[in-house]
């Protein structure tokens, strides 16, 4: 077996990070852009000790689960890597990936519920972040990168966004070129415009736009394009500029200033209202967000009455506000100052009287609360993709009397943290995947853990 050798294989299933699994001489081979039951000719690209990496040379017999992608760029764009797979099969594969990832890392079989589908499988993304580049001709392009590269695919139409965002994006690219706004070159660390970010309300009534730039002040060109945008598109409620001069792939820096209008938009979900600032986190798919919020709420209602609740990594306090009417008290902890400011505004907006907002690092505040002998019936945690560190989890255990609800967008770090929690006698009761990210391999997972007596 050598590099570039070719074999015909059948894809058994999909695994974490969306690759297909097949076997060559009983050795696992991982392949991108394949569907369960595809028969493909693959070329070996890399040989490791226990597995191979391959690429598709030819699709010999397509799976019954294959569908025609709704996007002409699906073969080159690295954003929607499962767009060619039937949606029902996507849900099955996500459930399987969660189950097998947990088994491989935790070491035991855990029951995983069927994946709850998203109400929308297109035009669901209400946050769009496009990197920007510039052709030798001076033409401004923006879109997504090809898989595992920094080669930009110019996107004119993305079916996962509202069509209006596609229209505004094309207008911005043309105006930026007309105004001679230069695009950022990451190799040379030169050029003005790095990213264009859209934040949109789910009712499609409000959009804010953020230009992430490699400068330290607002210049006349960006003021000009902002004024043109709000006049041409009344749905745009504000245009901001974010200063990011770091030599990293971080999209936004900490300093955001308003060029015109507002630096926030208002999101309405059911009877709740949320102010969301340019730098604040909120669900990319708010149509599915209501399902997620209700799932957590129902898990609590089914197990305990009038609890005290800790909402950690709380963002704009979406969980805290959603749960406030079934709780005696909610304490929300969020590190980002802008999100904490939004949270305080949202508490007033929703007339919540039993919520306390704490701005600061979650792990450090767990330690402070523990030192003050504070206890919660339920702790809801929604950490970033990297999960929680062991010290934070250890202190969380001391703060929690009955249940932990762990909300995760990364099943690998979820599995690592569940292993720690199980060792500390918090036992998973419900593991519920939710398809927050249709047509991709990403999955949101809600896990209810119950504290067992030692």
Residue pairs with C-beta under 8 A, 6 or more apart in sequence:
1 24
1 25
1 27
1 44
1 47
1 52
2 44
2 47
3 44
3 45
3 46
3 47
4 43
4 44
4 45
5 43
5 44
6 41
6 42
6 43
6 44
6 57
7 24
7 29
7 41
7 42
7 44
7 54
8 39
8 40
8 41
8 42
8 60
9 22
9 23
9 24
9 29
9 31
9 39
9 40
9 42
10 22
10 37
10 38
10 39
11 20
11 21
11 22
11 31
11 34
11 35
11 36
11 37
11 38
11 39
11 40
11 63
12 20
12 21
12 22
12 23
12 36
13 20
13 21
13 36
13 93
13 96
14 20
14 21
14 36
14 93
14 96
14 97
14 441
15 21
15 30
15 97
15 100
16 97
16 100
16 101
16 411
16 412
16 441
17 441
18 32
18 81
18 82
18 440
18 441
19 30
19 31
19 32
19 34
20 30
20 31
20 32
20 34
20 35
20 36
20 38
21 28
21 29
21 30
22 28
22 29
22 31
22 34
22 40
22 42
22 54
23 29
24 42
24 44
24 52
24 54
27 50
27 51
27 52
28 50
28 51
28 52
29 42
29 44
29 51
29 52
29 53
29 54
30 51
30 52
30 53
30 54
31 40
31 42
31 53
31 54
31 55
31 56
32 55
32 56
32 81
32 147
33 56
33 75
33 81
33 84
34 40
34 56
35 62
35 63
35 65
35 66
35 84
35 85
35 89
36 63
36 65
36 89
36 93
37 63
37 64
37 65
38 59
38 61
38 62
38 63
38 66
39 59
39 60
39 61
40 56
40 57
40 58
40 59
40 60
41 56
41 57
41 58
41 60
42 54
42 55
42 56
42 57
43 54
43 55
43 57
44 52
44 53
44 54
45 53
45 54
45 55
46 52
46 53
65 85
65 86
65 89
66 84
66 85
66 86
67 84
67 85
67 86
68 84
69 75
69 80
69 83
69 84
70 83
70 122
70 159
71 77
71 80
71 83
71 157
71 158
71 159
73 153
73 155
74 80
74 83
74 84
76 146
76 153
77 143
77 144
77 146
77 153
77 155
78 144
78 145
78 146
78 147
78 148
78 149
78 153
79 144
79 158
79 160
79 440
80 160
80 439
80 440
81 147
81 439
81 440
81 441
82 90
82 439
82 440
82 441
83 439
85 93
87 117
87 121
87 438
87 439
90 435
90 438
90 439
91 114
91 115
91 117
91 435
92 115
94 115
94 433
94 435
94 441
94 443
95 112
95 113
95 114
95 115
95 433
97 411
97 441
97 443
98 112
98 115
98 411
98 431
98 433
98 443
98 445
99 109
99 110
99 112
101 411
101 412
101 415
102 110
102 112
102 411
102 414
102 415
102 418
102 431
103 109
103 110
104 415
105 412
105 415
105 416
105 419
106 415
106 418
106 419
106 422
107 419
108 422
110 428
110 431
111 431
112 431
112 433
113 430
113 431
113 432
113 433
114 433
115 433
115 434
115 435
115 443
116 291
116 295
116 432
116 433
116 434
116 435
117 435
117 438
118 124
118 285
118 287
118 288
118 291
118 434
118 435
118 436
118 438
119 287
119 288
119 291
120 285
120 287
120 288
120 438
121 438
121 439
122 159
122 160
122 438
122 439
123 159
123 160
123 161
123 162
123 163
124 160
124 284
124 285
124 287
124 288
124 438
125 160
125 161
125 284
125 285
126 162
126 199
126 200
126 201
126 202
126 282
126 283
126 284
126 285
126 286
127 197
127 198
127 199
127 200
127 282
127 284
128 158
128 161
128 165
128 169
128 197
128 198
128 200
129 195
129 196
129 197
129 198
129 251
130 142
130 143
130 144
130 155
130 169
130 195
130 196
130 197
131 142
131 143
131 144
131 145
131 152
131 194
131 195
132 140
132 141
132 142
132 176
132 183
132 184
132 193
132 194
132 195
132 196
133 140
133 141
133 142
133 152
133 183
133 184
133 185
134 140
134 141
134 182
134 183
134 185
134 191
135 141
138 177
139 177
140 173
140 174
140 176
140 177
140 181
140 183
140 193
141 152
141 154
141 173
141 183
142 152
142 154
142 155
142 169
142 172
142 173
142 196
143 152
143 153
143 154
143 155
144 152
144 153
144 155
145 151
145 152
145 153
146 153
150 186
155 166
155 169
156 166
156 170
157 163
157 166
158 165
158 166
160 438
160 439
161 198
162 200
162 204
164 204
164 207
164 233
164 235
165 198
165 200
165 207
168 198
168 207
168 209
168 229
168 233
168 236
169 196
169 198
171 229
171 232
171 233
172 196
172 209
172 225
172 229
175 225
175 228
175 229
176 183
176 193
176 225
179 221
179 224
179 225
180 221
181 192
181 193
181 221
181 222
181 225
182 190
182 191
182 192
182 193
183 191
183 192
183 193
184 190
184 191
184 192
184 193
184 194
184 214
185 191
186 249
189 214
189 247
190 214
191 214
192 213
192 214
192 215
192 219
192 221
193 211
193 212
193 213
193 214
194 212
194 213
194 214
194 244
194 251
195 210
195 211
195 212
195 251
195 252
196 209
196 210
196 211
196 212
197 209
197 210
197 211
197 212
197 242
197 251
197 252
197 278
198 207
198 208
198 209
198 210
199 207
199 208
199 209
199 210
199 265
199 276
199 278
199 282
200 206
200 207
200 265
201 207
201 265
201 266
201 267
201 268
201 286
202 267
202 268
202 269
202 286
202 287
203 268
204 235
205 235
206 235
206 237
206 265
206 266
207 233
207 235
207 236
207 237
207 265
208 236
208 237
208 238
208 239
208 240
208 261
208 262
208 263
208 264
208 265
208 278
209 226
209 229
209 236
209 238
209 239
209 240
210 239
210 240
210 241
210 242
210 252
210 256
210 278
211 222
211 239
211 240
211 241
211 242
212 242
212 244
212 251
212 252
212 253
213 222
213 241
213 242
213 243
213 244
214 244
214 245
215 243
215 245
216 243
216 245
217 243
218 241
218 257
218 259
222 241
222 259
223 259
223 260
225 239
226 239
226 259
226 260
227 260
229 236
229 239
230 236
230 237
230 238
230 239
230 260
230 261
236 261
237 261
237 262
237 265
238 258
238 260
238 261
238 262
238 263
238 264
238 265
239 258
239 259
239 260
239 261
240 256
240 257
240 258
240 259
240 263
240 278
241 256
241 257
241 259
242 252
242 253
242 255
242 256
242 278
242 279
243 253
243 255
243 256
243 257
244 250
244 251
244 252
244 253
245 253
246 253
252 279
254 279
256 263
256 278
256 279
256 338
257 263
263 277
263 278
264 275
264 276
264 277
264 278
264 280
264 342
265 275
265 276
266 273
266 274
266 275
266 276
267 273
267 274
267 275
267 276
267 282
267 286
268 274
269 286
269 289
269 290
269 293
270 290
272 318
272 321
272 322
272 350
273 346
273 349
273 350
274 282
274 316
274 318
274 321
274 342
274 346
274 349
275 316
275 342
275 345
275 346
275 349
276 282
276 316
276 342
277 338
277 339
277 341
277 342
278 338
279 336
279 338
279 339
280 315
280 316
280 336
280 338
280 339
280 342
281 315
281 316
281 336
281 339
282 289
282 315
282 316
282 318
283 289
283 292
283 318
283 436
284 436
284 437
285 436
285 437
285 438
288 434
288 435
288 436
288 444
289 318
289 436
291 434
292 407
292 434
292 436
292 444
292 446
293 318
293 319
293 322
294 322
295 432
295 434
295 446
296 319
296 322
296 323
296 380
296 405
296 407
296 446
297 322
297 323
297 326
299 403
299 405
299 430
299 446
299 448
300 307
300 309
300 323
300 326
300 378
300 403
300 405
301 326
303 402
303 403
303 448
303 450
304 377
304 378
304 402
304 403
306 326
306 327
306 328
307 326
307 327
307 328
307 376
307 377
307 378
307 402
308 327
308 328
308 329
308 330
308 331
308 375
308 376
308 377
308 378
309 320
309 323
309 327
309 329
309 330
309 331
309 376
309 377
309 378
309 379
309 380
310 330
310 331
310 333
310 369
310 376
310 378
310 379
310 380
310 381
310 396
310 399
310 400
311 317
311 319
311 320
311 323
311 330
311 331
311 332
311 333
311 380
312 332
312 333
312 362
312 366
312 379
312 380
312 381
312 382
312 383
312 396
313 333
313 334
313 335
313 362
313 381
313 382
313 383
313 384
314 320
314 332
314 333
314 334
314 339
314 343
314 382
315 334
315 336
315 339
315 343
315 382
316 334
316 339
316 342
316 343
316 346
317 332
317 334
317 342
317 343
317 346
317 347
317 355
317 357
319 380
319 382
319 407
320 330
320 332
320 343
320 352
320 355
321 346
321 347
321 350
321 352
321 355
323 330
323 380
324 330
324 350
324 352
324 354
324 355
327 354
328 354
329 354
329 355
329 356
330 352
330 354
330 355
330 356
331 355
331 356
331 358
331 369
331 374
331 376
332 343
332 355
332 356
332 357
332 358
333 358
333 360
333 362
333 365
333 366
334 340
334 343
334 357
334 358
334 359
334 362
335 359
335 360
335 361
335 362
337 359
340 357
340 358
340 359
343 357
344 357
347 355
347 357
358 365
362 381
362 383
362 388
362 392
363 388
363 389
363 391
363 392
363 395
366 392
366 395
366 396
366 399
367 395
369 395
369 399
370 395
370 398
370 399
374 399
375 399
375 400
375 401
376 399
376 400
376 401
377 400
377 401
377 402
377 403
378 400
378 402
378 403
378 404
378 405
379 396
379 399
379 400
379 403
379 404
379 405
380 404
380 405
380 407
381 388
381 396
381 404
381 405
381 406
381 407
382 407
382 408
383 408
383 413
385 409
385 410
385 413
386 410
386 413
387 408
387 410
387 413
387 414
387 416
387 417
388 396
388 417
390 420
393 417
393 420
393 421
393 424
394 424
396 404
397 421
397 424
397 426
400 426
400 451
401 451
402 450
402 451
403 448
403 449
403 450
403 451
404 421
404 426
404 448
404 449
404 451
405 446
405 447
405 448
405 449
406 414
406 417
406 418
406 421
406 446
406 447
406 449
407 444
407 445
407 446
407 447
408 414
408 417
408 444
408 445
408 446
408 447
409 436
409 442
409 443
409 444
409 445
411 443
411 445
414 445
414 447
418 428
418 447
418 449
421 449
422 428
422 449
425 451
425 452
425 453
425 454
426 449
426 450
426 451
426 452
427 449
427 450
427 452
428 447
428 448
428 449
429 448
429 449
429 450
430 446
430 447
430 448
431 445
431 446
431 447
432 445
432 446
432 447
433 443
433 444
433 445
434 443
434 444
434 445
434 446
435 443
435 444
436 442
436 443
436 444
437 443
437 444
